[in-house]
Amino acid sequence: MKIEELNYGDLIEIEWIDADQGTGWTTLVDVLEEEPDLKCRSVGYFMFSTEKYIVAAVTIGVKDPQDVNGVWHIPRCWFQSCRKL
């Protein structure tokens, strides 16, 4: 499904690639050998999209759907696919 076909409040499952960050000391050899699994799948309510981001929320209000919680800004270049649930 194309992001442009979604409307505010649509429940979606989105697949995307995340960034990774390590903490603590390591070696260049270990970093070069590392192959982190960065694929993610998230479910939430579509809010809107721009040229740079896809914006969704974990929760939207029942009385006022413009009240939102748990907002994500997923960079477009990290986006893989989505489907409406």
C-alpha positions in Angstrom: 0.0 0.0 0.0 1.2 3.5 -0.7 1.5 6.0 2.1 -0.4 8.5 0.0 -3.5 6.3 0.1 -3.8 6.5 3.9 -6.0 8.8 6.0 -5.5 10.2 9.5 -6.4 7.5 12.1 -6.0 4.5 9.8 -4.6 1.6 11.7 -1.4 0.4 10.0 1.4 -2.1 10.2 4.6 -0.5 9.0 7.9 -2.3 8.2 11.0 -0.2 8.5 14.8 -0.3 9.1 15.9 1.2 12.4 19.3 2.6 13.4 21.6 0.8 15.8 23.8 2.1 18.6 26.2 0.3 20.7 27.5 1.2 24.2 30.7 0.4 25.8 34.1 -0.3 24.3 34.6 -2.5 21.3 37.1 -3.1 18.5 37.0 -2.1 14.9 37.3 -5.9 14.0 34.1 -6.6 16.1 32.2 -3.7 14.5 33.2 -4.8 11.0 32.0 -8.4 11.7 28.7 -7.3 13.3 25.6 -7.7 11.2 22.7 -6.3 13.3 19.1 -7.2 12.4 17.6 -3.7 12.0 14.3 -4.8 10.5 11.3 -3.6 12.5 7.5 -4.0 12.3 5.3 -1.6 14.2 1.5 -1.1 14.5 -0.1 2.3 15.1 -2.4 5.0 13.8 -1.3 6.9 10.7 -1.2 10.6 11.3 0.4 12.2 8.2 3.5 12.0 6.0 5.9 14.6 4.6 8.7 14.3 2.1 11.0 13.4 5.0 8.9 11.5 7.5 6.0 9.1 8.1 4.3 10.1 11.3 2.2 7.7 13.3 1.0 7.3 16.9 0.6 4.4 19.3 -2.6 5.8 20.8 -5.2 8.3 19.6 -8.0 9.8 21.7 -11.6 8.5 21.4 -13.3 11.8 22.4 -10.7 13.9 20.5 -8.7 12.0 17.9 -6.3 14.9 17.7 -5.0 13.9 21.2 -2.2 11.5 20.6 0.5 9.6 22.5 3.6 7.7 21.5 4.3 9.5 18.3 6.9 8.2 15.8 8.7 10.0 13.1 10.1 7.4 10.7 12.4 8.8 8.1 11.1 8.0 4.6 14.5 6.5 3.7 14.0 3.9 6.5 10.5 3.0 5.3 10.1 -0.5 3.7 6.3 -1.1 3.4 3.0 -0.8 5.1 -0.4 -2.3 5.2 -3.7 -1.1 6.5 -5.2 -3.3 9.2 
